[in-house]
């Protein structure tokens, strides 16, 4: 029986989503607890993708198989009662055996939060504490150059050698009326390379600082050269917002 789950997590205390030797990860935590539920038989979960250390998720998706059939609501409640409280299973449903949480993905949305106001120690693990003003209009103009299908090698991890062509469906920047000091950058795309979002945000910050112009984004993309783009933004402000099928 194949199960599909939606879950959120606070990545602050984890070395990332993917299981690693001698490191605390989201994947290992969930798999270990599913093993207990599954009569001590190992369970492998297949997520939509991985997130790096200290990165959060609002709606991560994954599937897994169990030999026995368990009511999805009971399974959700049992799993939530066992897992670390940094993780919460929001929903579990039964899907067709040929469904795959990674390979069936149509699009993903990431958001990145930046505090341009005073330093807030209560948000340091959840909002990047930039704590200076940025030229928001210039950053918004730069974002629009990202939309469409491009070779994003300039924003990939430096040694990335696989296909780096991706499609950004929508790129936006917005502010919460109740919290004008926090800006949120939203990127909706068909897929993302490792560090791609953080490298884009780092470049946008440099544009917001006045170190670059919004039009420079065109040259950076066309260069296909990681050294032409900006710094890698800190992981704490990054969230996997949703995954679409």
C-alpha positions, -999 to +999 in steps of 0.1 A: +000+000+000+014+034-010+009+064+012+014+101+004+020+126+031+023+163+035+045+175+064+061+206+078+093+210+097+116+235+115+150+228+101+170+247+127+184+217+146+189+194+116+218+188+092+192+189+064+164+167+051+184+138+036+197+110+058+235+114+065+259+094+085+264+107+121+240+136+116+205+144+127+182+147+097+144+150+090+144+119+068+160+097+094+137+109+121+105+101+102+118+067+088+128+056+123+093+063+137+076+047+107+097+016+114+082+014+149+047+016+134+055-010+108+063-038+132+100-029+133+103-033+095+123-006+078+104+020+057+120+041+030+104+075+023+107+092-010+104+130-008+098+156-035+134+167-029+159+175-002+164+207+018+198+218+032+208+223+069+186+249+087+161+252+059+124+249+067+094+234+050+058+244+051+045+217+028+071+190+020+057+160+003+068+123+003+055+088-003+063+055+013+050+019+011+037-004+039+029-040+036-002-036+058-030-012+053-035+014+080-062+040+082-045+073+070-059+093+099-047+068+125-013+066+107-010+104+108-019+105+145+004+077+154+033+092+136+028+126+151+027+111+186+062+096+180+082+121+160+102+150+173+080+181+177+101+200+151+082+180+125+044+177+120+026+154+096-003+175+081-020+149+060-016+113+048-036+097+020-035+064+000-023+068-036-018+046-067+012+023-066+028+041-096+027+076-079+061+090-071+065+120-048+097+132-067+092+122-103+056+133-105+063+169-094+050+196-117+063+226-098+077+238-065+075+271-047+102+284-023+100+316-003+128+335+014+122+359+043+144+390+050+142+414+079+152+449+068+142+464+102+159+461+136+176+428+146+151+404+161+167+376+181+133+357+183+133+354+145+170+347+138+164+311+129+134+319+106+140+352+090+174+364+076+185+393+098+198+417+071+187+447+093+193+474+067+172+490+041+171+476+005+159+491-028+128+470-031+117+484-065+151+475-080+149+440-066+114+435-080+126+445-115+155+421-113+132+393-103+112+396-135+143+388-156+144+354-139+110+343-152+109+319-181+132+291-192+169+297-188+202+280-181+206+288-144+242+276-141+252+310-127+231+302-096+239+265-093+263+250-068+298+257-082+307+221-091+272+214-105+277+195-138+242+182-146+215+199-167+211+234-154+181+245-175+151+253-154+118+272-158+108+299-133+070+303-137+067+333-114+091+354-093+077+379-069+086+401-039+060+411-014+055+426+021+031+418+048+010+449+056+012+441+094+050+436+092+065+460+067+101+452+079+099+416+065+101+411+028+094+378+012+108+366-021+087+339-038+100+317-066+077+292-083+094+269-108+094+235-124+125+226-104+155+240-086+192+233-085+210+230-052+216+264-036+198+280-066+173+299-045+199+311-020+223+322-047+195+341-064+185+358-031+222+367-025+223+384-059+191+402-053+204+415-020+235+429-038+211+446-062+191+460-033+222+474-018+231+493-050+262+472-057+245+460-090+217+471-112+185+452-119+195+448-156+227+430-144+206+400-138+204+395-176+242+394-180+245+371-150+221+345-164+237+347-199+272+343-185+265+308-171+292+315-146+287+311-109+314+336-101+294+363-118+264+360-094+262+372-058+268+355-025+249+325-012+222+338+012+220+323+047+198+292+049+176+303+079+153+325+058+145+297+032+113+277+032+099+250+008+064+265+007+047+239-015+050+212-041+025+208-069+015+177-089 
